[in-house]
Amino acid sequence: MAATPKKKAAAKKERRPKRKVCTFCAEKLPPINYKDVSRLRKFISERGKIFPRRISGNCARHQRDLTTSVKQARIIAFLPFVSE
């Protein structure tokens, strides 16, 4: 016998994880800069991809700033486009 629709809906609601807090807003850090490679590396995967907002926990404004800074750092060769 299959589970009732109410049980499935209740199970989905329970699995909601707690929302992550933006590290840049919480710590009142200075603006994101493309020269700060050590901070930018925390938001890049091993393959060189930028982590999405839902994983990194950044707010929309800081995620946009982070993305532009990573792209600038890649062009200037502070960060690799792809990992080796």
ChimeraX attribute file (.defattr): number of C-alpha atoms within 10 A of each C-alpha:
attribute: neighborCount
match mode: 1-to-1
recipient: residues
	/A:1	3
	/A:2	4
	/A:3	7
	/A:4	8
	/A:5	8
	/A:6	8
	/A:7	9
	/A:8	10
	/A:9	10
	/A:10	10
	/A:11	10
	/A:12	9
	/A:13	9
	/A:14	8
	/A:15	8
	/A:16	8
	/A:17	7
	/A:18	6
	/A:19	9
	/A:20	13
	/A:21	12
	/A:22	18
	/A:23	14
	/A:24	16
	/A:25	13
	/A:26	8
	/A:27	8
	/A:28	9
	/A:29	9
	/A:30	8
	/A:31	10
	/A:32	18
	/A:33	16
	/A:34	21
	/A:35	15
	/A:36	13
	/A:37	14
	/A:38	9
	/A:39	13
	/A:40	19
	/A:41	14
	/A:42	11
	/A:43	22
	/A:44	17
	/A:45	12
	/A:46	11
	/A:47	11
	/A:48	16
	/A:49	14
	/A:50	19
	/A:51	16
	/A:52	13
	/A:53	16
	/A:54	10
	/A:55	10
	/A:56	17
	/A:57	18
	/A:58	21
	/A:59	16
	/A:60	11
	/A:61	10
	/A:62	18
	/A:63	21
	/A:64	12
	/A:65	14
	/A:66	21
	/A:67	19
	/A:68	15
	/A:69	19
	/A:70	27
	/A:71	17
	/A:72	16
	/A:73	20
	/A:74	16
	/A:75	12
	/A:76	12
	/A:77	10
	/A:78	15
	/A:79	21
	/A:80	16
	/A:81	15
	/A:82	11
	/A:83	10
	/A:84	7
